[in-house]
Amino acid sequence: MFKQNNSIIELYQIKAMKKLLIFLLSISICSTAYAQVVGEVTGKVTDEKGTPIPGASVLLEGTTIGAQTDFDGNYIITKVTPGSYNLIVSYQGFETQTLYNIIVRSKGTPAYNFTLKESKEFLDAVIITNADKISRPKETPLSTQSLSAVEIATYPGSNNDVVQVAQTLPGVSPSIGGFRNDLIIRGGAPNETVYYLDGMEIPNINHFSTQGSAGGPVGMINVSFIDNVTLSTSAFGAQYDNPLSGVLQFSQRNGNARNFSGNFRVSASEAALTLEGPLFKGTNEESKTTILASVRRSYLQFLFEAIGLPFRPNYWDYQFKVAHEIDDFNTVSLLGLGSIDDFSVEAPDDFDAEQQAQLEQAPFINQRTNALGVTWKKRFKDGSGYMQTTLSNNTLVNEFTRYEDPENETGVFFNNDSRESETKLRYQLTKFLDDWKITTGFNAQYSDYENNTINLTDNIAFNTEIDFMKYGIFANVTKSFLDDKLDISFGFRMDDDSFTSEDNLLSTFSPRFSASYEFAADWRLNGSVGRYFKLPPYTILGFRDNQGALINQNAEYTVSDHYVIGLQHYFSPSSSISLEGFYKRYDDYPVSVLDGVSLANKGADFEVLGSEDVETVGKGRSYGLELQFQQKLTNNFYGIFAYTFFYSEFTGFDRDTFKPSVWDSRHLISFTGGYKLKRNWEVSARYRFAGNTPFVPTDQNQTLANYPEVVLDYNRLGEEKLDIFSQLDVRIDKKWNFEKLSLNVFVEAQNILGQEIPQTPQFGLARNANGTVAQPRSLQQIETESGQIIPSLGVVIDF
């Protein structure tokens, strides 16, 4: 649906790039007239309990410029030449920590905060050699990858889309054609990942998201809000409910507590404005209340109209965070994220077979999403720990319609008009008792779902309204032994709800255990085993037959058991290599009664996933090896390389017959890296590879009978495979710093090698040269072009 007519867009963007280069040249000439400008670096240093650390040394690596934290743990480094640095903090009795690849600007430099871990080695020297290794939490010592805001903002081919960046991480498959934000992790389905924003769960993080799943073509998270992003592909913390394959956590920074500032971003498809600053500051140097807010608007609909494409994707989104420090021990944050999405079509002026087929088959999507939450974090005065309470509500309103005549919007043959809402209370308590770290808590949720569905193709029509409570408890304990060489973590959680009839707290008992052992200098052996449960989506739970009966109320929680073992070696504090072997086993997976296929093979297209009769009888398995090398910024270079070899298989009603899933590409390769040049130039590249991937062929007879509905033949799943996916994207950034603003301009080329992007065969009605339908009616395969180089550009102004 969002596959671009690349040749037309390419010409449009090349013209724009020529104008931009002239503009950049003029800026370069003018900038020489400005005196040297400087920036500053600020932040806060605390320990794991949240207690400020006064007197800590903060230093810009490779310079003599630094500062010490004050009584409240705050620091400020002034008169810093703008550029890229590694920022090091150290304090006696704590492990030295490094933030790699921070960017200092004349305007728009965010705060860089540190959380230090206590060290067993109480040395007289302030800096503990080699203590600042690339590390992972003790609770999740493997299958975890974190990215900073700087790394996300400079990813080539991502258009500052946080979710697209996550698709490049180890073990994550690109979506078919590479144009959607589905997170397909180690052979699991797209709806097996959960998303958290500062501890608040957000089910939908993409525009035009697939209801019942989570993917879509464009992410909603604004990169200007991000402090860091962490993706866990196994060994999930006990506080997270419903993950089967992944947990993606977004940590947001606070707004500027000193001055009002902001940035304006313009890219090939959208524009975004972000503002931040102190509230109720008065005469104080810093305010205890800050705000960070943004609004973003697409203009793809205007571009597509101007160049004659039939699609009109139109979206808005907003995001905000208000943080208030009540006192030294209590903080409260108000969070918000939402979108307005409208996708429609218009007939092109000139007939084109590909565009005509896309026009006829495209759905109309009208979505509204909102997620609002308030978080209270309390640090205990005795320094023994902290607690966090989050109350939130998220709502998705989705109207998804297919017409027999989309051009005139007549002849509805499929309509899903639905609303789902969740109100959640999450409480988490963390206590430190000597060397023990204990985490426990609970979550309670009220769910409200309603849907009005018409499906003429499958002869289904129903209205449904359901509401119920869901609740869970969890606990986890972590301790280090043998002079911190051995880390042990054990946890569990239990979940239940008032709607389904098959499961209870005891039947969903899900233990997990992880261990990490440093058996030699710079070598660690890691392992984890865990069981995880997921409640079926509301589309399944609320489905009714034509007599109005809730026929999926006996659906069971899907269960997945993970077994992972890994070896990790540190070449230096900033570089490491790891090898992991993993095995995921699924049970009680929903299977479509209509198609006889596991729903694990659906959900990565523009559809409504799960609104049908299912039986939770399916099994599945995914297993393989994953090799990863990571180099943080050293000698101006940074990068991450990963290779994953895996199998992904699921059953239908025959629980003994495993078939390759539509994610079973067997081979995944990803590389992302960059090099920092002089004068604030940077060159970066991203490469992605996926092996031959099975797809579901089109049932041409049924499609012709029900056209424009495309009917897939799931009985033939695995008989045909797509060609390999291979794409290289290159990006060039240039930054300027002025007294009142900083400017970042980037130019990138996606698919610079001109590789053909694999796509499933598309069919449309056979037509005559003038565009009329040939008689008798028949289908013809539509030829598509997908091997063009796609140039793009963007501008970011910080003020």
Secondary structure, DSSP 8 states (H G I E B T S, - for coil): -----HHHHHHHHHHHHHHHHHHHHHHHHHHTTS----EEEEEEEEETTS-B-TT-EEEETTSS-EEE--TTSEEEEEEE-SEEEEEEEE-TTB--EEEEEEEE-SS------EEE-B-S---SSSS-TT-------SSS-SSEEEEEHHHHHT-TTSTT-HHHHHTTSTTEE--GGG-S---EETT--GGGEEEEETTEE-S--EET--BTS---SEE---GGGEEEEEEESSS--TT--S-SSEEEEEEE----SSS-EEEEEE-SSEEEEEEEEEES-TTSSS-SEEEEEEEEEE-HHHHHHHHT-SEEEEEEEEEEEEEEE-SSSEEEEEEEEEEEEEEEE---SS--HHHHHHHHH--EEEEEEEEEEEEEEEE-TTSSEEEEEEEEEEEEEEEEEEEEETTTTEEEEEEEEEEEEEEEEEEEEEEEETTEEEEEEEEEEEEEEEEEEEETTTTEEEEEEEEEEEEEEEEEEEEEETTTTEEEEEEEEEEEESS-SS--TTTT-EEEEEEEEEEETTEEEEEEEEEEEE---HHHHT-B-TT--BTTTT---EEEEEEEEEEEEEEETTEEEEEEEEEEEEEEEEEETTT-SBGGG--SSSSBTT-S-EEEEEEEEEEEEEEEEEEEEETTEEEEEEEEEEEEEE-SS-TT--EE-TT--SEEEEEEEEEE-GGGEEEEEEEEEE---EE--B-HHHHHHHTTS--B-GGGTTSEE---EEEEEEEEEEEEE-SS-EEEEEEEEETTT--------EEEE-B-TTS-B-SS--EEEE-------EEEEEEEEE-
